Amino acid sequence: MEQALENEELNQEIIEHLMHPKNYGKLDEPSGVGVGHDEKTGEYVVFYIQTEDENIQEVSYATNGCQDTVVLGSMFTEMIKGDSIENGKNAVEKMDKRLSGMTVQQQVCAEMVLTSFIASLINRENRLKGKSEEMHVIKMKESCEVEEVETKEKENNDK
């Protein structure tokens, strides 16, 4: 019964983030801008952070990705907003561990969000070192096309 209640709460949270994404859009004067880019599909997540000392004051993201990417971006930004950079990095590790229960596509979408956050931290560090870098881009190792391929393989195996 307790598990069912937790699942219901999670489903309601997911619907809320889908219908009303939090922290979506561009930040004015970010401290760091990072991009996770899937070259196969052309999908990307742009992640913006505004920091003061070692704290994340503001955070936002934008994507041309699917609804899973929007939901995961919204949820992740809410997790780290107002927290320390170190706790933001720890949140990446926590999300990575939670991904195992998701579909392959959701895992790839989440990885794109997390990768873009890491890229924004790299961009922030580069800027602090005096490097002129508008944004830092990391190409994704996995593609959102994975689930489509796996689904077709499963259909062929079921025949």
Secondary structure, 3 states (H helix, E strand, C coil): CHHHHHHHHHHHHHHHHHHCCCCECCCCCCCEEEEEECCCCCCEEEEEEEEECCEEEEEEEEECCCHHHHHHHHHHHHHHCCCEHHHHHHHHHHHHHHHHHCCHHHHHHHHHHHHHHHHHHHHHHHHHCCCCCCCEEEECCCCCHHHHHHHHHHHHHHC
